[in-house]
């Protein structure tokens, strides 16, 4: 079985922009290495609620890369 590919560490500003424009599709979670990004795709970002929660968490630094690394400043 192949090991999961480590995602490139992403800049915080890039993730804020991606989350704002494509957050309902979960693209920001895909770029950060989360495996549950497709749930946001199917539910339109949890009716946009999860998108705004993720946007807030990225902005405040509470949400980083899936492997625990923080986003780049």
Secondary structure as UniProt FT lines:
FT   HELIX           12..22
FT   HELIX           23..25
FT   HELIX           27..31
FT   TURN            32..33
FT   TURN            35..36
FT   HELIX           37..42
FT   HELIX           44..47
FT   HELIX           49..60
FT   TURN            66..67
//
